[in-house]
């Protein structure tokens, strides 16, 4: 369109999750400054017109963008209208049990989240082979992550309780790290195992 005022929706061409991840990996504030500058540079005549409600951004596979709990990692803190922007995302970490829709006003906040399914191809033959009664896999469950939710804390407790069989079950590979720098170091190590610098992976 030649006249932006006649448009009904606007795309913000910035992947804020990348800024957050790079800040976590490097501790360089330049990534936070870039995120702040991105929000500031949006044309106020367009962005402020409807308080950001007619704008959307792409979040990738998960939203919020990382397990970082500091204020700097919250992309909605960089502009008063950022919380109103629509988010296209594959999943939302904290959406939790659907009962939240019965709480006054809770569902309205989720209206800004647009779930986008992963574009994958289902191999029905392979799925049938793996689900066969005769199929045997050395690993049935594999998970490595930080203890940043109640569910993960339960997993960690179950695996560490020697009275239960889970910790000695060779088919279960579950590691839950403390929700601190240790978990971030583990993530960086896993990324580095690919043989590429983390900067190239991103």
C-alpha positions in Angstrom: 0.0 0.0 0.0 1.1 3.5 -0.7 -0.8 4.9 2.2 0.0 3.0 5.5 -3.1 4.5 7.2 -5.3 2.4 4.9 -3.6 -0.9 6.1 -5.4 -3.1 8.7 -2.3 -5.0 10.1 1.4 -4.4 10.2 4.3 -6.9 10.6 7.2 -6.0 12.8 10.3 -7.5 11.0 12.3 -8.3 14.0 13.1 -11.5 15.8 13.3 -10.4 19.4 14.0 -13.9 20.6 17.3 -13.8 18.8 18.3 -10.6 20.7 17.4 -12.3 24.0 19.3 -15.5 23.3 22.4 -13.6 22.2 22.3 -11.5 25.3 22.1 -14.7 27.4 25.0 -16.2 25.6 27.3 -13.2 25.6 26.0 -10.8 28.3 26.6 -8.0 25.8 24.1 -5.2 26.4 24.3 -4.2 22.8 21.6 -6.8 22.0 19.3 -5.3 24.5 20.0 -1.8 23.1 19.2 -3.1 19.6 15.9 -4.5 20.9 15.1 -1.2 22.6 16.0 0.7 19.4 13.8 -1.5 17.3 10.7 -0.7 19.4 11.7 3.0 19.4 12.1 3.2 15.6 8.6 2.0 14.8 6.7 4.9 13.2 4.8 6.4 16.1 2.0 7.7 13.7 1.3 4.0 12.8 2.3 2.1 15.9 0.5 4.5 18.4 -2.6 4.8 16.2 -4.2 1.7 17.8 -1.7 1.2 20.7 0.0 -1.7 18.8 -3.1 -3.8 18.6 -2.9 -3.9 14.8 0.8 -5.1 14.7 2.2 -8.6 14.9 5.6 -10.2 15.3 6.9 -13.8 14.9 8.2 -15.5 18.0 9.3 -18.8 16.6 8.8 -22.1 18.4 8.1 -20.8 21.8 6.9 -17.8 23.7 8.2 -16.3 26.0 11.5 -16.5 24.2 13.7 -18.0 26.8 13.8 -19.2 30.4 15.6 -16.1 31.4 13.6 -14.5 34.2 15.3 -11.2 34.4 13.5 -8.0 33.3 16.0 -7.5 30.5 14.7 -10.7 28.8 11.1 -9.6 28.7 10.6 -8.0 25.3 7.4 -6.4 26.4 9.3 -4.1 28.8 10.8 -2.0 26.1 7.7 -0.2 24.9 4.3 0.5 26.7 2.4 -0.9 23.7 4.6 -4.0 23.2 2.3 -6.1 25.3 -0.6 -5.4 22.9 1.2 -6.8 19.8 0.0 -10.0 18.3 2.4 -12.9 18.5 2.7 -15.7 15.9 4.2 -18.7 17.7 4.4 -22.5 17.7 3.8 -22.8 21.5 3.4 -20.9 24.7 5.3 -22.1 27.8 3.1 -20.7 30.5 -0.4 -21.1 29.1 -1.0 -24.0 31.5 -4.3 -25.5 32.2 -7.3 -24.2 30.1 -9.2 -23.4 33.2 -7.6 -19.9 33.1 -10.3 -18.9 30.6 -12.8 -18.9 33.4 -11.0 -16.2 35.4 -12.2 -12.7 34.7 -10.1 -11.0 32.0 -7.6 -13.8 31.7 -8.6 -15.0 28.3 -8.4 -11.5 26.7 -4.7 -11.4 27.1 -4.3 -14.7 25.2 -6.3 -13.4 22.2 -3.0 -11.7 21.1 -1.4 -15.2 20.7 -1.8 -16.8 17.3 -0.7 -20.5 17.3 1.0 -21.6 14.1 1.4 -25.4 13.6 4.8 -26.7 12.7 5.1 -27.4 8.9 6.1 -31.1 9.2 5.4 -34.2 7.1 4.0 -37.2 8.9 5.6 -40.5 7.9 2.8 -42.9 8.6 4.8 -46.0 7.7 7.6 -45.1 10.1 5.1 -44.2 12.8 3.4 -47.6 12.5 6.8 -49.3 12.7 7.7 -47.4 15.9 4.3 -48.0 17.5 4.3 -51.7 16.8 4.0 -54.1 19.7 7.3 -55.7 18.6 9.2 -52.4 18.4 11.8 -51.9 21.0 13.7 -48.7 21.6 16.7 -48.3 24.0 15.5 -44.8 25.0 11.7 -44.3 25.6 11.9 -40.8 27.2 14.6 -38.3 26.8 14.6 -34.8 28.3 17.3 -32.3 29.3 16.3 -28.9 30.7 16.3 -26.6 33.6 14.1 -26.7 36.7 11.9 -23.7 35.6 8.5 -25.1 36.2 6.6 -27.3 38.7 6.3 -30.1 36.2 10.1 -30.2 35.7 10.6 -30.2 39.4 8.3 -33.2 39.7 10.3 -35.0 37.0 13.5 -34.2 38.9 12.1 -35.5 42.2 10.9 -38.7 40.6 14.3 -39.4 39.0 16.2 -38.7 42.2 14.0 -40.7 44.5 15.8 -44.1 45.1 12.5 -45.6 46.3 11.1 -45.4 42.8 12.2 -47.3 39.8 12.6 -44.4 37.4 16.1 -43.4 38.2 17.5 -46.9 37.5 15.4 -47.4 34.3 17.9 -47.3 31.4 15.0 -46.4 29.0 14.6 -43.0 30.7 17.1 -40.3 30.1 16.0 -37.3 32.1 18.3 -34.6 33.4 16.9 -31.5 35.1 19.4 -28.8 36.0 19.0 -26.0 38.6 17.4 -23.0 37.1 20.5 -20.9 37.2 23.7 -20.3 35.3 24.4 -24.1 35.3 21.4 -24.7 33.0 22.6 -21.9 30.7 26.1 -23.4 30.6 24.6 -26.8 29.8 22.6 -25.3 26.9 25.7 -23.5 25.5 27.6 -26.8 25.8 24.9 -28.7 23.9 24.9 -26.1 21.1 28.7 -26.1 21.0 28.7 -29.9 20.5 27.5 -29.4 17.0 31.0 -28.2 16.1 29.9 -24.8 15.0 30.3 -21.5 16.9 27.1 -20.5 18.7 27.0 -17.3 16.6 26.8 -19.4 13.4 24.0 -21.6 14.8 21.9 -18.6 15.5 
